[in-house]
Amino acid sequence: MPLEWNTSYETGESRLDRQHRRLFDYANQLEGHLDRLRAGEAPALGELGVFLSFVETHLYLHLTYEELLMRRTGNPAAAQGRAAHARLEAYGQGFRARLAAQGLTLPLLEELHHVMHTWLLGHVVRVDVGLQTALQASPQPAGAAASTPVPRLLRAG
């Protein structure tokens, strides 16, 4: 079932919200790949490989940016958020290893789809939305966003 973004998921930080929406889009694109595979279409391995690389890269950049925001705002859940991110990163490493060993299989992609849905609806919707309170409480002098030490690659995001 496709994930639908709605405004109740917003954190109030536009860059972070765009990144979350993009992750929702990726989960829905993965669902489209799964639907085609289940219908018997041969997988476009190159296309799926590129797609998975985009997901991995976007997720890494997103988690890095989110942790910067947590630290900048003094969010009391920063350590808990980092621990959750570390678990997701460990899953990603294990997934990559199994993908290399098994190749691209329907069960492996179904598992990834499940993990993405669970993460997005669990962590993003229930935990990251809590950043809104910290962001509102954090004093933001004029130009603060421009002076935040964000890696160059994240500035476009």
NUBANU-627009 format. One record per atom (N, C-alpha, C, O, CB): residue in one letter; x, y, z. Coordinates in steps of 0.05 Angstrom, whole numbers, plus 5000, padded with zeros to 4 digits. Each point is the difference from the previous one (the first is absolute). Glycine has a CB too. Layout:
<sekes>
AXYZ...
</sekes>
This chain:
<sekes>
M501749775000M498350235000M501850255000M501750025017M494649735007P503250434957P501750244999P499850175025P497950025013P501649984937L502650135057L500050195022L499250274990L500850094979L502849665044E494750384992E499150274993E501150205020E499649975024E496349854954W505550385012W501050215017W497650195007W498350054983W506449924996N495350125046N498050215007N501350195019N502149955012N494149734981T502650555009T501250225016T500449945029T501750135013T496250184955S500749495043S500549935028S502749885005S500949975023S494249964982Y506349994973Y502749895003Y502250214999Y502349935004Y496049664974E501050665018E502050214997E501350075027E498749995021E498750194940T505149885037T501650085023T500150305004T500750105021T502049484973G496750564984G500250295001G502750104988G500450244997G496649765043E504749814954E502650084987E499749904971E500049764995E502850205049S497150234938S499349944972S501949804987S499249824985S498850635012R504649585008R501949824987R499649715010R500049814985R503450575011L496249595030L499649745012L497349884989L499949764994L502750385048D495450024956D497449904990D500249924971D498849804992D498850505040R504049844952R500449924972R501449734999R499449834983R500850655002Q501849495032Q501549755001Q498149775008Q500149784988Q504150475023H494149795009H498149805008H498149934977H499549764995H500850405053R498750044939R498249954977R501449834979R498849834987R498750605022R505049634986R501649854980R500349715008R499849824984R502750605004L497949535038L500149735010L497449854996L499949764993L503550385041F494350004970F497449894994F499849934971F499149784993F498850485044D503149924945D499949944972D501749754993D499149844984D500450665007Y502849485021Y501749764995Y498649755009Y500149804985Y504050485021A494649725017A498549765009A497849934980A499649764994A501450365054N497750084941N497949954980N501249904974N498749844986N498450515036Q505249754970Q501349914976Q500849715003Q499749844981Q501950625009L499449475033L500849725006L497549824998L500249784989L503650375040E493949954981E497649844997E499249964971E499149784993E499450415051G502050014939G499549974971G501849784988G499149844984G499550645014H503949525010H501949794991H499049735008H500049804985H503950525017L495249665023L499049745011L497549914985L499849764993L502150355052D496350074949D497649934985D500749894973D498849804991D498750565033R504449764963R500849904973R501349735002R499549824984R501250655001L501049495036L501349735003L497949795007L500149784989L504050455027R494049845001R497949805006R498249944976R498949784999R501150395048A499850014935A498449964976A501549844979A499049944978A498650495030G504949504999G501649834982G501850154981G501349874983G495149815020E503850584999E501850154984E502949955009E500549995024E496050364967A505349624990A502849965007A501050265011A499550224990A501249444973P500850325059P501050255012P502250134983P501649874988P497449945057A500850464954A502150154987A502250045021A500050195015A496750054952L505249575034L502050005021L501650255002L500550105022L499849414972G500450604983G501550265001G498450225012G501050155016G501549704944E495050175032E498250205010E499549975030E500150195015E497749844940L501849725054L499649955028L502650065016L499850115023L496849544966G505650295000G502650065014G500450295003G500850095022G501149504959V497550574998V500250295002V498050105021V500750185016V500949854935F496049875048F497950085019F501049965028F499750175017F496749724949L504649875040L500949935027L502350185009L500250085023L498349454970S503350544988S502150195006S499050275008S501050135018S502049624951F495050355016F498850265006F498749995028F500350195015F498849894936V499449715055V498849985026V502150005022V499750155020V496549584960E505950125017E502149995020E501350275004E500450085022E500449444966T499950614990T501350265002T498150215013T500950155017T501849744942H494850125032H498250195011H499649955030H499950195016H497749854939L502149715052L499649945028L502450085017L499750115022L497449514965Y505350335004Y502450085014Y500150305004Y500450105022Y502149514959L497050544998L500050295001L497850105019L500450195016L501549844938H495849855044H497750075017H500749965030H499650185016H497249714947L504249875044L500649945028L502150195010L499950095023L498949434970T503250554991T502150185009T498850285005T500650125021T502849624952Y494950355009Y498850265004Y498250015024Y500050195016Y500249884935E498249715053E498249995023E501650015026E499150135019E497649614953E505550125029E501650005024E501250275006E500250095023E500849434969L499850624987L500950285003L497850175012L500650165018L502549794943L494550025030L497850165011L499549935029L499550175017L498449854938M502249725051M499649925028M502150125019M499350105021M498749474963R504550435007R502150115016R499750315002R500350115022R502749514965R496450504991R499850304999R497750105018R500350205013R501449794941T496149865048T497850095016T500149905029T498350065016T499049944942G504849835048G500249895027G497849815006G499149975023G503150454991N496849444965N497849825004N500849785019N502049864997N496450234956P500049875069P500649805020P499949714989P501149825012P497250495022A500449664943A499949734988A502249954980A499949804985A495250225021A506950164993A502249974980A501449735003A500549874980A500150635020A500149425024A501449745004A498349774991A500949814988A501750395050Q494849814969Q498249794992Q499750004970Q499949784988Q497650265056G502350194943G499850024971G502549884987G499849854980G497350555025R505249675005R502549904989R500149695002R501049874982R501350565030A496849475011A500049715004A498149864980A500749794988A500450275061A496650064946A498249894980A501250024972A499749814985A496450335044H505250084965H501350024974H502249794997H500449884979H498650625021A502549455022A502149804999A498949734994A501249844985A501550435047R495049664980R498749744994R499149994971R500349794987R498150185061L500650254941L499250004972L502449974982L499949854980L496150445031E506249844996E502549984984E501149715001E500949904980E500150585030A498849395014A500949735002A498349814983A501049824987A500650275060Y495849964953Y498249854982Y500950034971Y500249814985Y495950245048G504450204959G500950064973G502549854992G500349904978G497650545026Q504049555015Q502549854994Q499549704997Q501149884982Q501450475044G495749554991G499349714997G498549954975G500449794987G499450175062F498450224943F498549974976F501950004976F499749834982F496350405039R505949964978R502050014979R501549744997R500549904978R499950595029A500449405016A501649755001A498349774989A500949844984A501750325055R494849824969R498349794990R499450044970R499849804985R498250155061L501750304946L499550054971L502449914984L499749884978L497450525034A505349654998A502449924985A500249694999A500849894980A501650535035A496849455007A500249715001A497849864985A500549804986A501750255058Q495350054958Q497749864989Q499250114972Q498749864985Q499850055061G502350334949G499050134976G497250125006G499049985023G503649714947L496350445011L497550135003L497749804999L499449884979L502550545000T496849545044T497849815002T497550145009T500150215013T503149414997L494550274982L497550115009L499750015030L499250215011L498749624947P502849955057P499750025029P501850215012P499250135020P499749394980L503550524989L501850215011L498850284996L500150165018L503849544973L495050354985L498850264995L497450035016L499450235009L502549764945E496649805050E497650025017E500850075029E498650165013E499049514958E504550225038E501050065027E500850305002E499250135019E502449394987L499950574974L500850285000L497550185000L499950215014L504449674962H493850055008H497550164998H498750015028H499150215009H500249664943H500549905061H498849995027H501650185020H498850155015H499649384975V504250455009V501750165018V499650304994V499850165019V503649474984M496550454972M499650284993M497350105010M499850215012M503049734947H495149905037H497350085010H500050025030H499050205012H498949574949T503250035052T500150005030T501550245010T499250145019T500649364981W502550564988W501750225009W498550274995W499850165018W504449584972L494750294986L498750264994L497650055017L499650225010L502049734944L496849845050L497650045016L500650005030L498550115016L498849684948G504850075044G500749995028G501850235009G499250165017G500349354981H502850504990H502050205009H499350284990H499850195016H503649454984V496250394974V499650274989V497450125011V500050225010V502549654948V495349985040V497450105007V499750045030V498850195009V499349594951R503050035056R499650025029R502350145015R499550125021R497949464975V505050404993V502350115015V500950274988V500350205014V501149344998D499150474962D501150244988D498150235001D500950235001D501749494969V494850235030V498150225003V500550155026V499450245002V497249504970G504450125048G500750135025G502250214998G500350165018G498449425004L502850424956L502050214996L498650274997L501350215006L501749464971Q494550345015Q498650254997Q500150175025Q500550244999Q496549544968T502550095056T500150145026T502850115005T500350235009T496049485009A505750134978A502850095005A500850224981A501350195008A499849355008L498050444959L500750214980L498750265007L501250214997L499349444968Q497050345045Q498650245007Q501250135025Q500150245002Q495749584977A505150015040A501150105025A502950104997A500950175016A496149515008S504450234955S502750084996S500250294989S498750064980S502549465012P500350655022P500250274989P501450004973P502149884997P498050305050Q498749954934Q501150014973Q500550294992Q498250144990Q499349444998P505050515015P500650274991P499850024970P500249804986P502850275053A496650174951A499850044971A502549884987A502250045009A495150394997G502249424972G502249884985G501049745013G502149904991G499150554993A497549455036A501049765014A500149764981A502049855002A496150325040A500049804941A500149774982A502450014982A501249794994A493850195007A505850264990A502350024982A502649955015A501949914988A495650424985S502549725054S502549965015S500249725012S502149945012S497950554997T497949354989T500149735011T502149844984T500050004976T495150025038P506749845001P502149864986P499049754987P500149785011P503150395022V495749864943V498849784985V502049924978V500850184985V494449975025P505449604987P501849924978P498950104973P497650014996P503849585030R500450474956R499250124974R497949844986R498150114988R506450075009L495849555003L498049834986L497250035011L498149974985L505649725005L496150365036L497450025012L498650274994L497650015002L504049695034R499950504956R498850264995R498050004977R498250165000R506050055018A496149614963A498249994978A497449865008A498050034986A505949974982G496249835053G497849825007G497750115012G498149855006G505249854998
</sekes>
